[in-house]
Amino acid sequence: MDKTDIELLNLMQNEIPIDKNPFKILGERLLLTENEVLKRINKLKNEGIIRRIGGIFNSRKIGYTSTLCAAKVPENEIEKVAAYINMYDEVTHNYIREDEYNMWFTMITRSEENLINILEEIKRNTGLEEIMSLPSVKLFKIKVALNLQGDDTND
């Protein structure tokens, strides 16, 4: 990753323009063409540095439901189970913790019924006996933007 990639990542975290050509606008800020920006983004995606690009919406206000899930996954099954769970577009995060419930993931779906169906499908197809669904009681949103340049430009 070079200095331009870092600048691009910092920009993308904070201000992808709402425009029909957002990457052209980002390119202009970085003195790159739209095509150069898209090539860099694809390279960063292929390297696993960028996992997802998308908007953040208040899902409750548009009728969606979400939950945090916790599962007990045998250590030798973690990669296989994670790969299966991550196939669902509804899964937004998936991470491992050192605990009895060692796999935690978040889901957002269009309905409670869909959420329940997906969790049952995951259990059935992974052999997991239990997945705890822990919907939020009170919602707190914080903005996280990682300053990849190591200076104070993203305070």
Secondary structure, DSSP 8 states (H G I E B T S, - for coil): --HHHHHHHHHHHHH--SSSSHHHHHHHHHT--HHHHHHHHHHHHHTTS---------GGGGT-EEEEEEE---GGGHHHHHHHHHT-TTEEEEEE-SSSS-EEEEEEES-HHHHHHHHHHHHHHH--S-EEEE--SS---------TTSSSTT-
